[in-house]
Amino acid sequence: MAEIELKFQIPQSIRHQFEQDFQQYGSTRHHLCAKYFDTADQQLQQHKIALRQRLEDQQWFQTLKAPSQHQFERFELEERLDTAPDNCDLKAYAKHKQARKILKQALHTLDTPLTLQFETDVERDLWIEDYRGSQIEIALDRGEIRSKGQTLDIYEVEFELKSGRLSDLIDFVKPWIQRYQLWLDVRSKSERGYALLNNETDLLVQHQTTLQLAAKDDIHHILQKIITNCLTHLFPNATAIALENYNSDHVHQARVAIRRLRSALKIFQPYHQDLPEEWQDQLRNIFQQLGSTRDRDALAESLLPQLEAAGSPILQLPPAQQDQADISQLFKEPATMELILELLRFSQDQSKNQQKSSHKLLCKGLSKLHQKVCADAENYQELNIESRHRTRKRVKRLRYNVEFLQSLFPEKEVKRYLKALKPLQETLGHYNDLFVAESLYRPYAKKHSKAWFVIGWLTAEQQHLSEQAAEQLQKFSHTKPFWQ
């Protein structure tokens, strides 16, 4: 009923060796021809539901797939068809409670007519491994997606947990990642097919989604849900970056997802002894490598229009002092893949945890952060630049952790608090951008005198935003924490 699989791309340079090694495991080859169906206005796709009929060698199957609360787990209902189908309809799901519920939420009725959207033609080499008592299916897929005369190549390897423990699946996959440089790709064939059908060449940017916690959740389960939420935020953006099909928003959202993860791990660390300390260092390293690219993109988008409005004689950023890192490699590196899989393992661990502490214990961490921000508000204008930078990070961390826990408190009170916190975070962020910009323009001005106009404008704007931040901090310091 639930499908759990990890899908990886294989570097072009390693594919020949991968295929040779794969054949040594005694894999069997299968020919898979699939047709994907939807309504004329693609209502199923809008709800991330896939409906296909697939010919596997000589047998037809009809399969319904839908999202679950976990990134790598999907609802799946597969039925054998006695004869080759003439069409596709939903009446077969009328007697299946969960499938009926999923489809009615998307379509309201099971009588909605369906039409063919696109097709796939795949050669699959497959074998099943019994690993520590868990059944793992390994499938190498090569083929193409077809739609309206256009095609997309398919070349990927999938590891599906047929039965057993997710932890075993992860342990089994790790040596493959190291040996063949495999990297995670969260796009399904269905997603790729719709993109081809709709002529969508750019991958969607994934923003954070609302996190729902329950009052009965203990600290361990709250952290698991938070990590799951952050990984769901990160994965699509990481895939876009690895595919070199990204823009500044993908990079920004990947950084936000990592920042949210780091904020959660920091506030949970005192209350959770199982958190590896190296996770923070590894996440910080990824964050920093994404940073240089994001800093220049952000300045180009926000600063340059302001300079133009101010009449600046220079309307471009100074040339980069060193070659920009190829961030697409960052989400292909085995070390990054292993970190992601360890976070995934932790988020789905079903072992009993002895910690039954209430979420109210976490509110102590929120209170400490709130108090530190209020203390900074008392003398913000007297703080040095490094201390002001620390204030900005505290405000950002406070916001992320408030958003993690907000579903446990009255919505009205949370909104009131965030209404004071969000503008403060934005002002401090803009203030920090001015210093990043100054670090680029000041050395440039030594050889390009026109850049001194920019330095002067930045200095004046820094003073203005410093005063604005001080006022907002004072206002925020009078905001009552909703959790107390």
SVG drawing of the C-alpha trace seen along z (x, -y; Angstrom):
<svg xmlns="http://www.w3.org/2000/svg" viewBox="-20 -60 63 74">
<polyline fill="none" stroke="black" stroke-width="0.4" points="0.0,0.0 2.9,-2.4 5.8,-2.6 9.1,-3.6 11.9,-4.2 15.1,-6.2 15.8,-7.2 19.3,-8.2 21.0,-9.6 24.2,-7.9 27.0,-10.1 27.4,-9.7 31.1,-8.7 30.2,-5.8 27.2,-4.3 29.1,-1.7 30.8,-0.4 27.6,-0.5 25.8,1.6 28.5,4.2 28.5,4.5 24.7,4.6 24.6,7.6 26.7,9.6 23.9,9.7 21.8,11.9 19.2,9.2 16.3,10.0 15.2,7.7 11.6,6.4 10.0,4.2 7.6,1.6 5.3,-0.5 3.1,-2.9 0.3,-5.3 -0.5,-8.1 -4.0,-9.5 -5.6,-12.7 -8.5,-15.0 -8.4,-17.5 -7.4,-20.3 -4.9,-18.0 -6.6,-17.9 -4.8,-14.8 -1.4,-16.4 -2.4,-19.5 -2.9,-17.2 0.3,-15.3 -1.6,-12.1 -0.4,-9.8 -2.6,-7.3 -1.1,-4.9 -1.8,-1.7 1.4,0.3 2.2,3.3 4.9,5.3 6.2,7.9 2.8,9.5 0.7,8.4 -1.3,5.1 -1.5,3.3 -3.3,0.1 -1.6,-1.9 -2.7,-4.9 0.0,-6.8 -0.5,-9.8 1.6,-11.7 2.1,-10.8 3.4,-12.9 7.0,-11.6 9.1,-12.7 10.1,-9.2 6.9,-7.3 3.8,-7.3 0.4,-5.7 0.3,-3.1 -2.6,-0.9 -1.8,1.5 -4.4,3.8 -3.9,6.5 -6.0,6.1 -7.3,9.3 -7.3,7.8 -5.7,5.0 -7.6,1.9 -9.5,-0.2 -9.6,-3.2 -9.0,-4.3 -11.6,-5.2 -11.8,-5.5 -14.8,-3.3 -12.5,-0.5 -11.6,-2.6 -15.2,-3.0 -14.8,-0.2 -11.4,-1.1 -11.8,-3.6 -8.5,-5.3 -8.2,-5.5 -11.8,-6.8 -11.0,-9.5 -7.9,-10.6 -9.6,-10.8 -12.7,-12.6 -10.6,-15.2 -9.0,-15.9 -12.0,-15.4 -15.1,-15.3 -16.5,-12.4 -15.2,-9.2 -17.2,-9.7 -14.8,-12.3 -13.6,-11.5 -9.9,-10.8 -7.6,-11.2 -4.1,-10.0 -1.4,-12.6 1.9,-11.0 3.7,-7.6 6.9,-5.9 8.9,-3.1 11.4,-1.6 13.8,1.4 14.2,2.4 16.9,4.6 15.8,5.8 16.9,7.9 15.8,8.3 18.2,8.5 17.5,10.0 19.4,7.6 19.3,8.2 15.8,9.7 14.6,6.7 13.5,7.1 15.1,4.4 14.3,4.2 17.0,2.6 15.9,1.5 18.0,-0.1 15.7,-2.0 16.6,-3.1 14.2,-4.5 12.2,-7.6 9.1,-9.6 7.0,-10.6 4.5,-13.3 3.3,-15.0 6.3,-14.0 8.8,-15.1 10.9,-12.8 12.9,-12.9 15.5,-10.3 15.2,-8.1 18.4,-6.7 18.1,-6.1 18.4,-3.5 15.7,-2.9 16.1,-1.2 12.6,-0.2 11.9,1.2 9.5,4.0 9.4,5.1 11.4,4.4 13.1,1.4 14.0,-1.9 17.3,-1.9 18.3,1.3 17.5,-0.4 19.7,-3.3 22.6,-1.1 22.3,0.9 22.4,-2.1 25.4,-3.8 28.1,-1.7 26.5,-2.2 26.6,-6.0 30.3,-5.8 31.3,-3.5 29.2,-5.0 28.8,-8.7 25.0,-8.3 22.9,-11.4 19.3,-11.7 16.7,-12.9 13.3,-13.4 11.5,-13.8 9.1,-11.0 8.6,-9.8 5.1,-11.3 6.5,-14.8 8.9,-14.7 6.1,-13.6 3.9,-16.5 6.8,-18.9 7.4,-17.5 3.7,-17.7 3.4,-21.3 6.7,-22.5 8.0,-23.3 11.7,-23.4 12.3,-25.2 11.9,-23.2 9.5,-24.6 11.0,-26.3 9.9,-24.5 9.0,-26.8 8.4,-25.7 5.1,-24.1 3.0,-24.4 4.0,-22.0 1.3,-20.4 2.1,-19.2 -0.1,-17.5 -0.3,-18.4 0.5,-14.7 3.8,-14.8 6.8,-14.4 10.1,-16.1 11.5,-13.3 8.5,-13.1 8.3,-16.9 11.9,-16.9 11.2,-14.1 8.3,-16.0 10.4,-19.2 13.3,-17.4 10.8,-15.7 9.3,-19.2 12.8,-20.7 13.9,-17.8 10.7,-18.2 11.6,-21.9 15.2,-21.1 15.0,-18.1 13.3,-19.6 15.6,-22.6 18.7,-20.4 17.6,-18.3 17.2,-21.5 20.7,-22.6 22.3,-19.2 20.7,-19.1 22.1,-22.6 18.5,-23.7 18.2,-26.3 17.8,-30.0 18.6,-32.3 15.3,-31.3 16.2,-27.6 19.5,-28.5 17.8,-30.9 15.2,-28.3 17.8,-25.6 19.7,-27.9 16.5,-28.6 15.7,-24.9 19.2,-24.3 19.0,-27.3 15.7,-25.9 17.3,-22.5 20.2,-24.1 17.9,-26.2 15.9,-23.2 18.9,-21.1 20.3,-23.9 17.2,-24.4 16.7,-20.6 20.3,-19.7 20.0,-20.2 17.0,-17.9 18.0,-15.2 21.1,-13.2 20.9,-11.3 21.7,-14.2 25.2,-13.8 27.1,-17.0 28.7,-16.7 25.4,-17.4 25.6,-21.1 29.1,-21.3 28.1,-19.5 25.0,-21.7 27.0,-24.8 29.6,-23.8 26.8,-23.3 25.2,-26.5 28.4,-28.5 29.2,-27.0 25.8,-28.0 26.3,-31.5 28.7,-33.2 26.4,-32.4 23.3,-33.5 25.0,-36.8 25.8,-38.0 22.3,-36.9 20.5,-38.7 22.6,-41.9 22.0,-41.9 18.2,-41.6 17.8,-44.0 20.8,-46.5 21.3,-47.3 17.7,-48.7 18.2,-50.9 21.6,-52.2 20.0,-53.0 17.2,-54.9 19.9,-56.9 21.6,-57.9 24.7,-55.7 27.3,-55.8 27.9,-52.1 25.1,-49.6 26.8,-46.3 28.5,-44.3 32.3,-44.2 33.8,-41.2 34.1,-38.2 37.6,-38.0 37.7,-34.3 35.9,-31.7 32.5,-30.9 32.2,-27.4 30.2,-24.9 27.3,-24.4 25.7,-21.8 28.4,-19.4 27.5,-20.1 24.3,-18.0 26.1,-15.2 28.9,-14.7 28.7,-11.4 29.2,-13.2 26.1,-15.3 24.1,-12.3 25.1,-10.4 24.2,-13.4 20.8,-13.6 20.2,-9.9 21.2,-10.0 18.7,-12.9 16.1,-10.8 16.9,-7.8 16.5,-9.8 13.2,-11.4 11.6,-8.0 13.1,-6.0 10.3,-3.9 12.3,-2.7 10.8,-3.6 12.2,-6.8 12.2,-7.1 12.0,-10.9 8.4,-11.9 9.1,-15.5 6.4,-18.0 6.9,-20.5 6.7,-23.1 10.3,-22.3 11.2,-23.7 9.5,-26.9 12.3,-27.5 14.6,-27.7 12.3,-30.2 12.2,-32.3 16.0,-32.4 16.2,-33.5 13.5,-36.1 15.3,-37.5 18.6,-37.7 17.0,-39.7 15.4,-42.0 18.7,-42.5 20.2,-43.5 17.4,-46.0 18.5,-47.9 21.8,-49.1 21.7,-48.0 23.2,-51.3 26.2,-50.8 26.9,-47.2 29.7,-46.6 29.1,-45.1 29.8,-41.5 27.4,-41.8 24.7,-43.2 25.3,-40.3 24.7,-38.0 21.4,-39.8 20.3,-39.1 21.0,-35.4 19.1,-35.3 16.1,-36.9 16.1,-34.5 16.5,-31.5 13.7,-32.7 11.3,-33.1 12.1,-29.6 11.5,-28.0 8.3,-29.9 7.0,-28.7 7.9,-25.1 5.8,-25.2 3.0,-27.6 0.4,-24.9 0.4,-24.1 -0.8,-27.6 -3.7,-29.9 -3.4,-31.3 -4.3,-34.8 -1.5,-35.1 1.1,-33.6 0.2,-36.0 0.5,-39.0 4.0,-37.9 5.2,-37.2 3.8,-40.5 6.4,-42.2 9.2,-39.7 9.0,-39.4 9.6,-43.1 12.5,-43.1 14.1,-40.1 13.7,-41.7 15.3,-45.0 18.2,-43.2 18.7,-41.1 18.8,-44.2 21.2,-45.9 23.5,-42.9 23.3,-43.0 24.7,-46.5 27.9,-45.3 28.2,-42.4 27.9,-44.9 30.5,-47.2 33.0,-44.3 32.6,-43.9 32.7,-47.6 35.4,-49.0 38.4,-47.1 36.9,-47.8 36.8,-51.5 40.6,-51.7 41.0,-51.3 37.6,-52.6 36.8,-56.0 33.2,-55.9 32.6,-53.2 33.0,-55.7 29.5,-56.9 28.3,-53.4 30.4,-53.4 28.9,-56.7 25.3,-55.6 25.9,-52.3 27.3,-54.2 24.2,-56.5 21.8,-53.6 23.6,-51.6 23.0,-54.5 19.3,-54.7 18.7,-51.0 20.6,-50.9 18.2,-53.5 15.2,-51.6 16.4,-48.3 16.9,-49.9 13.3,-51.2 11.9,-47.9 13.9,-46.1 12.5,-48.4 9.0,-47.8 9.6,-44.0 10.9,-44.1 7.4,-45.1 5.8,-42.1 4.6,-39.5 5.7,-35.9 2.6,-33.9 3.9,-30.7 4.2,-32.2"/>
</svg>
